[in-house]
Amino acid sequence: MSGSRFPVGRLPDEALLSGLATGDPELAVIFVRRFQHRVFGVAMAVTRDPQLAEDVAQQTFERAWRHAQIYDPRRGSVMTWLTTIAHNLAVDAVRARRTEPMAPEDLEELLGVVTETPERWALADEASTQLRAALARLPREQARAVMMAGVYGMTARQVADAERIPLGTAKTRIRAAMAKLRAVVASLERGDHVQ
């Protein structure tokens, strides 16, 4: 490729991803260099641990290499796809390290982090922005419940205990929040614009 009239370093992201899928070592290096700071930034924003963030970044590029052929440009840019992989792996890594559930009083800070971090800028495609906006519009108790259940894997019983509410109330909050978020996702998949 270096003999072509288009400089390799200026190739579009999609072309670099295709090169990564074919195993071209030159394109793989350029791909990693182009995205390494953003991927590490997302991992660091979630994990707050440089060593763990490095591990997550490495796993992100390995996963991108293994799954490059399934990338669909209609669903977002290469940057969005890659940072979403990094975000999901970072959340999984934090969750795996956590030996006990997060204290409910610490969730207020986490709910702010969901919308106000470098991660937000990295994942700033239309779908993630609208989904975060939908989460921010939820009543606070529903947002807390869905974060505990969805992000931290807490059961409805654990949510009820942490929030000091009846089990049925916890289930209702989680169900209501999930229904609202699913409606946003379904709307995005249909191509509707949700405000």
KANOR-V412215 format. One line per field, one symbol per residue. ss: DSSP state (H for helix, E for strand, L for the rest). burial: # if it has 24 or more other C-alpha atoms within 12 Angstrom, else .. A space follows every 10 residues. Layout:
ss: ???
burial: ???
This chain:
ss: LLLLLLLHHH LLHHHHHHHH HHLLHHHHHH HHHHHHHHHH HHHHHHHLLH HHHHHHHHHH HHHHHHHHHH LLHHHLLHHH HHHHHHHHHH HHHHHHHLLL LLLHHHHHHH HHHHHLLHHH HHLLLHHHHH HHHHHHHLLH HHHHHHHHHH LLLLLHHHHH HHHLLLHHHH HHHHHHHHHH HHHHHHHHHH LLLLL
burial: .......... ..######## #.....##.# ##.####### #######... .###.##### #.###..#.. #......### ########## ####...... ##.#..#..# #..##...## ########## ######.#.. ########## ####.#.### .##......# #.##..##.# #..##..#.. .....
